[in-house]
């Protein structure tokens, strides 16, 4: 006999010595307390109540409604929930036994239950109690872990939102107008933070400088590189402005990607980026630009026709001693330059890259008035959860 359970509370309306089981339990060293009905069990505080409650209802075999009444008994349901409840019924049917177990009782004994059966029953109850205790302990641990995880996610979400605001504040005013030139942008991140970044400004009353970058990966690590990129390029531009260096600005963006490449490699972050950087001399409408593996390539839209501009080069931040060729062209009096990140390819239904590129030209040929018309043409606002960051930069002249 187990040493854990050695006492029980017996609920019976007939004399206790009328039960053969009582004498067996006494001989086995059990301590039994008796109450007349289930309501008296409720009156006993849980701390003073035995874990095992033995219920011996008076069952008239001619009465088939006793079980229904028992199901409606509030005290019975509470005791079955809070204690190991054993019911003594002579010759219970299988249907009655099933209904009782569904109500939460621990076991069924009969008047002829032997000592060995009692010991086996109590052992099962104890094993079930230990298993339930372990399960409850595991549940409490899981609940605490979930609470800690929720708190961590809440903190992370707050950090991400704060980071997004920082990233937004680092981006330029949109749109920005200078004479018959206007430049604007839009960034739709797949997460809170984006690995895409857009920068542009007019300097010395003449030059429009712009760059468009897509850092590898997603999330905070890629967003950190965009902030680093913003300060690296900002330092170069400030130096040219401070020195009033028209010659360097006329040659821009010559040497810019080489400088960024060396800086990114020196950080050892294991990040790289694709990039387009350019400058427009608004006095003569000459645009110079450089492409660092950016896809899709820059798109020029003129007279309702869209085409990709020439230019190619390696990604930035992978190859040492890499160099990039600067392209130069005369901008038409009325035109639009569109820069897109590769996340836009997810919005195009075609399967292969060449088909996607052709479809993009078709989408954008007559939709280049502003960023809203571009987003509508590409259904960007319909995509609530893009798989990749989707960014665009639009430079227009005479529109």
C-alpha positions as CSV (number, residue, x, y, z in Angstrom):
1,X,0.0,0.0,0.0
2,X,1.3,3.5,-0.9
3,X,2.4,5.7,1.9
4,X,1.3,8.8,0.1
5,X,-2.5,8.2,0.5
6,X,-3.4,6.8,3.9
7,X,-6.6,8.8,4.8
8,X,-9.9,9.4,3.1
9,X,-13.2,11.1,3.6
10,X,-16.1,8.9,3.1
11,X,-19.5,10.2,2.1
12,X,-22.3,7.9,3.1
13,X,-25.9,8.2,4.3
14,X,-26.0,4.7,5.9
15,X,-24.0,3.5,8.9
16,X,-20.3,3.2,8.1
17,X,-20.0,-0.3,9.5
18,X,-22.5,-1.5,6.9
19,X,-19.7,-1.2,4.2
20,X,-17.4,-4.2,3.9
21,X,-14.8,-1.9,2.4
22,X,-14.6,0.1,5.6
23,X,-13.2,-2.8,7.6
24,X,-10.7,-3.6,4.8
25,X,-9.4,0.0,4.8
26,X,-9.1,0.1,8.6
27,X,-7.2,-3.2,8.5
28,X,-4.8,-1.7,6.0
29,X,-4.0,1.2,8.3
30,X,-6.3,3.8,6.7
31,X,-7.8,6.7,8.7
32,X,-11.4,7.4,7.6
33,X,-13.6,10.4,8.4
34,X,-17.3,10.3,7.6
35,X,-19.8,12.9,6.5
36,X,-23.5,12.3,5.6
37,X,-23.7,14.0,2.2
38,X,-21.7,15.9,-0.4
39,X,-22.6,19.3,0.8
40,X,-20.8,18.6,4.1
41,X,-17.6,18.0,2.1
42,X,-17.9,21.5,0.6
43,X,-18.1,22.9,4.2
44,X,-14.6,21.4,5.0
45,X,-11.8,23.7,4.0
46,X,-9.6,22.3,1.2
47,X,-6.5,22.4,3.5
48,X,-8.2,20.1,6.0
49,X,-9.9,17.8,3.5
50,X,-8.4,14.5,2.5
51,X,-7.2,14.2,-1.1
52,X,-9.4,11.0,-1.6
53,X,-13.1,11.3,-1.2
54,X,-15.0,8.0,-1.2
55,X,-18.7,8.5,-2.2
56,X,-21.2,5.7,-1.4
57,X,-24.5,7.0,-2.8
58,X,-27.7,5.1,-1.9
59,X,-28.7,3.7,-5.3
60,X,-32.1,2.2,-5.8
61,X,-31.8,-0.1,-8.8
62,X,-35.3,0.7,-9.8
63,X,-34.5,4.4,-10.0
64,X,-32.8,5.1,-13.4
65,X,-32.8,8.9,-12.7
66,X,-30.2,9.0,-9.9
67,X,-27.3,9.6,-12.4
68,X,-29.1,12.6,-14.0
69,X,-29.7,14.1,-10.6
70,X,-26.0,13.5,-9.7
71,X,-24.9,15.3,-12.8
72,X,-26.9,18.4,-11.7
73,X,-25.5,18.3,-8.2
74,X,-23.2,21.4,-7.8
75,X,-21.4,19.9,-4.9
76,X,-20.6,16.7,-6.8
77,X,-19.2,18.6,-9.7
78,X,-17.0,20.7,-7.5
79,X,-15.7,17.7,-5.5
80,X,-14.9,15.8,-8.7
81,X,-12.9,18.8,-9.9
82,X,-11.0,19.4,-6.7
83,X,-10.4,15.9,-5.3
84,X,-9.7,12.3,-6.2
85,X,-13.4,11.1,-6.1
86,X,-14.1,7.4,-5.8
87,X,-17.7,6.1,-6.1
88,X,-18.9,2.9,-4.6
89,X,-21.6,1.3,-6.8
90,X,-22.6,-2.4,-6.9
91,X,-22.5,-3.8,-10.4
92,X,-22.4,-0.6,-12.4
93,X,-23.2,-0.9,-16.1
94,X,-20.6,0.2,-18.7
95,X,-22.8,3.1,-19.8
96,X,-23.0,4.4,-16.2
97,X,-19.3,4.0,-15.7
98,X,-18.5,5.9,-18.8
99,X,-20.8,8.8,-17.8
100,X,-19.2,8.9,-14.3
101,X,-15.7,9.0,-15.7
102,X,-16.7,11.8,-18.0
103,X,-17.8,13.7,-15.0
104,X,-14.3,13.5,-13.6
105,X,-14.3,10.8,-11.0
106,X,-11.0,9.0,-10.3
107,X,-12.3,5.4,-10.0
108,X,-15.3,3.1,-9.3
109,X,-15.3,0.5,-6.5
110,X,-18.0,-2.0,-5.7
111,X,-18.9,-3.6,-2.4
112,X,-16.9,-6.7,-3.5
113,X,-13.7,-4.8,-4.3
114,X,-10.8,-6.7,-2.8
115,X,-7.7,-5.3,-1.0
116,X,-5.4,-5.9,-4.0
117,X,-7.8,-4.0,-6.2
118,X,-8.0,-1.1,-3.8
119,X,-4.2,-0.9,-3.7
120,X,-4.0,-0.9,-7.5
121,X,-6.7,1.7,-7.7
122,X,-4.9,4.0,-5.2
123,X,-1.6,3.5,-7.0
124,X,-3.2,4.5,-10.3
125,X,-4.7,7.6,-8.7
126,X,-1.3,8.5,-7.3
127,X,0.4,8.0,-10.6
128,X,-2.2,10.1,-12.3
129,X,-1.8,12.8,-9.7
130,X,2.0,12.9,-10.1
131,X,1.6,13.1,-13.9
132,X,-1.0,15.8,-13.6
133,X,1.3,17.7,-11.2
134,X,4.2,17.4,-13.6
135,X,1.9,18.5,-16.5
136,X,0.7,21.5,-14.4
137,X,4.3,22.4,-13.6
138,X,5.2,22.2,-17.2
139,X,2.1,24.3,-18.1
140,X,3.2,27.0,-15.6
141,X,6.7,27.0,-17.0
142,X,5.3,27.2,-20.5
143,X,3.0,30.1,-19.4
144,X,6.0,31.9,-17.9
145,X,8.1,31.3,-21.0
146,X,5.2,32.6,-23.2
147,X,4.9,35.7,-21.0
148,X,8.6,36.4,-21.2
149,X,8.5,35.8,-25.0
150,X,5.6,38.2,-25.3
151,X,7.4,40.8,-23.3
152,X,10.5,40.3,-25.4
153,X,8.5,40.6,-28.6
154,X,6.8,43.8,-27.3
155,X,10.2,45.3,-26.5
156,X,11.6,44.2,-29.9
157,X,8.5,45.6,-31.6
158,X,9.0,49.0,-29.8
159,X,12.7,49.0,-30.9
160,X,11.7,48.2,-34.5
161,X,9.2,50.9,-34.6
162,X,11.7,53.4,-33.1
163,X,14.2,52.2,-35.7
164,X,11.7,52.7,-38.5
165,X,11.2,56.3,-37.4
166,X,14.9,56.9,-37.3
167,X,15.2,55.4,-40.8
168,X,12.3,57.6,-42.1
169,X,13.9,60.7,-40.6
170,X,17.2,60.0,-42.4
171,X,15.4,59.9,-45.8
172,X,15.0,63.1,-47.8
173,X,11.9,65.2,-48.1
174,X,9.5,63.8,-50.7
175,X,8.8,65.3,-53.2
176,X,11.7,67.7,-53.7
177,X,11.4,70.3,-56.5
178,X,14.1,72.4,-58.2
179,X,13.1,74.3,-61.4
180,X,11.5,71.8,-63.8
181,X,13.0,68.9,-61.9
182,X,11.2,66.9,-59.2
183,X,12.4,63.9,-57.3
184,X,10.4,61.7,-54.9
185,X,10.5,58.2,-53.4
186,X,8.5,55.5,-51.6
187,X,9.7,52.6,-49.4
188,X,7.4,49.7,-48.5
189,X,9.3,47.4,-46.1
190,X,8.6,43.7,-45.7
191,X,9.4,44.0,-42.0
192,X,9.4,47.1,-39.8
193,X,12.9,48.0,-40.9
194,X,14.0,48.1,-44.5
195,X,17.3,47.2,-46.3
196,X,16.4,49.6,-49.0
197,X,17.5,53.2,-48.9
198,X,17.0,56.3,-51.0
199,X,18.9,59.6,-50.8
200,X,18.9,62.8,-52.8
201,X,19.5,66.6,-52.5
202,X,20.2,69.7,-54.6
203,X,23.6,71.3,-53.9
204,X,25.3,74.5,-54.8
205,X,22.1,75.6,-56.6
206,X,22.9,73.5,-59.6
207,X,23.5,69.8,-59.0
208,X,20.9,67.1,-58.2
209,X,22.6,64.2,-56.5
210,X,20.8,60.9,-55.8
211,X,21.5,57.3,-54.9
212,X,19.3,54.2,-54.5
213,X,20.6,51.2,-52.5
214,X,19.3,47.7,-51.7
215,X,21.2,46.0,-48.9
216,X,21.4,42.2,-48.8
217,X,19.0,40.5,-46.3
218,X,16.2,42.0,-44.3
219,X,15.5,43.6,-41.0
220,X,17.7,45.3,-38.4
221,X,21.1,44.2,-39.7
222,X,20.4,45.5,-43.2
223,X,18.8,48.6,-41.9
224,X,21.9,49.3,-39.9
225,X,24.0,49.3,-43.1
226,X,21.5,51.8,-44.7
227,X,22.2,54.2,-41.8
228,X,25.9,53.7,-42.3
229,X,25.5,54.3,-46.0
230,X,23.6,57.5,-45.3
231,X,26.4,59.0,-43.2
232,X,29.2,57.8,-45.6
233,X,27.6,59.5,-48.6
234,X,26.6,62.5,-46.5
235,X,30.2,63.1,-45.4
236,X,31.4,63.1,-49.0
237,X,28.6,65.5,-50.1
238,X,29.3,67.9,-47.2
239,X,33.0,68.0,-48.1
240,X,32.2,69.0,-51.7
241,X,29.8,71.7,-50.5
242,X,32.2,73.0,-47.9
243,X,35.0,73.2,-50.5
244,X,32.6,74.5,-53.2
245,X,34.1,71.8,-55.4
246,X,32.2,72.2,-58.7
247,X,34.7,70.0,-60.5
248,X,34.1,67.0,-58.2
249,X,30.3,67.5,-58.5
250,X,30.5,67.8,-62.3
251,X,32.3,64.4,-62.3
252,X,30.0,62.8,-59.7
253,X,29.4,60.0,-59.0
254,X,32.9,59.1,-60.1
255,X,34.7,57.2,-57.4
256,X,31.6,57.0,-55.1
257,X,30.9,53.3,-55.3
258,X,34.7,52.5,-54.9
259,X,34.7,54.6,-51.7
260,X,31.6,52.8,-50.3
261,X,33.0,49.4,-51.4
262,X,36.1,50.0,-49.3
263,X,34.2,51.2,-46.3
264,X,31.7,48.3,-46.3
265,X,34.5,45.8,-46.6
266,X,36.4,47.5,-43.8
267,X,33.4,47.0,-41.4
268,X,33.5,43.2,-41.7
269,X,29.7,43.0,-41.4
270,X,29.4,40.5,-44.2
271,X,26.9,42.7,-45.9
272,X,26.8,43.8,-49.5
273,X,24.4,46.0,-51.6
274,X,23.3,46.8,-55.1
275,X,23.2,50.4,-55.9
276,X,22.5,53.2,-58.4
277,X,24.1,56.6,-57.9
278,X,23.9,59.6,-60.1
279,X,24.0,63.3,-60.5
280,X,22.2,65.8,-62.8
281,X,23.8,69.1,-63.8
282,X,20.6,71.1,-64.0
283,X,22.2,73.8,-66.1
284,X,22.9,71.6,-69.1
285,X,20.6,68.6,-68.1
286,X,23.6,66.2,-68.3
287,X,23.0,63.1,-66.1
288,X,25.9,60.9,-65.0
289,X,25.2,57.7,-63.2
290,X,26.7,54.4,-62.2
291,X,25.1,51.0,-61.7
292,X,26.3,48.5,-59.1
293,X,24.4,45.2,-60.0
294,X,21.0,46.9,-59.4
295,X,18.0,45.1,-60.8
296,X,15.8,46.2,-62.3
297,X,18.1,48.5,-64.2
298,X,17.3,52.3,-64.3
299,X,14.2,52.9,-66.5
300,X,13.9,56.1,-68.6
301,X,10.4,57.0,-69.7
302,X,9.9,59.5,-72.5
303,X,6.9,60.1,-74.8
304,X,5.1,57.1,-73.5
305,X,7.9,54.7,-74.1
306,X,9.9,53.0,-71.3
307,X,13.4,51.6,-71.8
308,X,16.2,50.4,-69.6
309,X,19.3,52.5,-69.5
310,X,22.7,51.0,-70.2
311,X,25.1,50.3,-67.3
312,X,26.2,47.4,-65.2
313,X,28.7,46.6,-62.5
314,X,29.5,44.4,-59.5
315,X,27.7,44.5,-56.2
316,X,29.2,46.8,-53.6
317,X,30.9,45.3,-50.6
318,X,32.1,42.0,-52.0
319,X,35.1,42.5,-54.3
320,X,38.3,44.3,-53.3
321,X,39.8,46.7,-55.9
322,X,36.5,46.7,-57.8
323,X,35.6,49.6,-60.1
324,X,32.5,50.9,-61.8
325,X,32.0,52.7,-65.1
326,X,30.2,56.0,-65.1
327,X,27.5,56.4,-67.8
328,X,26.6,59.8,-69.2
329,X,23.5,61.1,-71.1
330,X,21.5,64.1,-72.1
331,X,18.1,64.2,-70.5
332,X,15.1,65.0,-72.7
333,X,13.1,68.1,-71.9
334,X,10.2,65.9,-70.7
335,X,11.1,62.6,-69.2
336,X,11.1,60.4,-66.0
337,X,13.8,58.2,-64.5
338,X,12.5,55.3,-62.4
339,X,14.6,53.4,-59.9
340,X,13.1,50.2,-58.4
341,X,14.3,47.6,-55.9
342,X,14.2,43.9,-56.9
343,X,11.3,43.4,-54.5
344,X,9.1,44.7,-57.3
345,X,9.7,41.5,-59.3
346,X,7.5,39.7,-56.8
347,X,4.5,41.7,-58.0
348,X,5.0,40.7,-61.6
349,X,3.3,37.4,-62.6
350,X,5.8,36.3,-65.2
351,X,8.1,33.4,-64.3
352,X,11.5,34.3,-65.8
353,X,13.5,37.5,-65.3
354,X,13.5,38.7,-68.9
355,X,9.7,38.4,-69.1
356,X,9.4,40.3,-65.8
357,X,11.6,43.1,-67.0
358,X,9.6,43.5,-70.2
359,X,6.3,43.5,-68.2
360,X,7.7,46.2,-65.9
361,X,8.3,48.5,-69.0
362,X,4.7,47.9,-70.1
363,X,3.4,48.7,-66.6
364,X,5.3,51.9,-66.3
365,X,5.3,53.4,-69.8
366,X,2.3,55.7,-69.1
367,X,2.4,55.8,-65.3
368,X,5.3,58.1,-64.4
369,X,3.6,61.3,-63.2
370,X,4.3,60.6,-59.5
371,X,5.1,57.9,-57.0
372,X,1.4,57.3,-56.4
373,X,0.8,56.5,-60.1
374,X,3.8,54.2,-60.1
375,X,2.5,52.3,-57.0
376,X,-0.9,52.0,-58.6
377,X,0.6,50.6,-61.8
378,X,2.6,48.0,-59.8
379,X,-0.3,47.3,-57.3
380,X,2.1,48.0,-54.4
381,X,-0.6,49.3,-52.1
382,X,-2.6,46.1,-52.6
383,X,0.3,44.0,-51.4
384,X,-0.1,44.4,-47.6
385,X,2.7,41.9,-46.7
386,X,5.4,41.9,-49.4
387,X,7.9,39.2,-49.4
388,X,10.7,41.7,-50.0
389,X,11.2,45.4,-49.5
390,X,9.7,47.3,-52.4
391,X,11.2,50.7,-53.0
392,X,11.1,53.3,-55.8
393,X,12.6,56.6,-56.7
394,X,11.2,58.9,-59.4
395,X,13.0,61.7,-61.0
396,X,11.1,63.8,-63.5
397,X,11.9,66.7,-65.8
398,X,9.3,69.0,-67.3
399,X,6.4,66.9,-66.0
